[in-house]
């Protein structure tokens, strides 16, 4: 027997879901992916039971709320590849990533934490990472970026700058721009010196960046 067709949501259910998604994006932006689900429901003006009616677990809520944010980043990287100048293309994308991470803890967390591989947000992250790798490879092929730098190096450097300037963000919200500019000069091939340590592999990078406060809590 074929499965029963899925019933469309009632108008009030649609409104509640939309309010939950908006509230989740705001809470995740302020507090990261470990934000309280109770706080999200409260901000949305609904009960926790209503939240669980729409999203059975935290991963499902993260996926629904932050997929558009990840898709924005993916689209930016894809568009940057159309820039005929490989260095400018890479810089424009790194500036955009640092800007978004400095204003959105949820985006920062979702960039470095892994959810279920089958979720749309993880598929979007993998596609976006492919564009990110292509931006770096193109800038290396043109001779603009040092050949011994890996995508893991670049991702960790941008993340480190955003994290290290967080303490002064209230007073200097764009301090990261100065430090990013210093980092970008360090990526240039013309000033390269041999590196003392090998790069982190992707698994080591994910572990290094997934500090305890960023890990999503239980459902």
HELIX and SHEET records of a PDB file:
HELIX    1   1 UNK A   11  UNK A   31  1                                  21    
HELIX    2   2 UNK A   37  UNK A   44  1                                   8    
HELIX    3   3 UNK A   48  UNK A   54  1                                   7    
HELIX    4   4 UNK A   58  UNK A   80  1                                  23    
HELIX    5   5 UNK A   86  UNK A  103  1                                  18    
HELIX    6   6 UNK A  105  UNK A  112  1                                   8    
HELIX    7   7 UNK A  120  UNK A  141  1                                  22    
HELIX    8   8 UNK A  151  UNK A  164  1                                  14    
HELIX    9   9 UNK A  166  UNK A  168  5                                   3    
HELIX   10  10 UNK A  176  UNK A  187  1                                  12    
HELIX   11  11 UNK A  189  UNK A  191  5                                   3    
HELIX   12  12 UNK A  202  UNK A  209  1                                   8    
HELIX   13  13 UNK A  212  UNK A  214  5                                   3    
END                                                                             
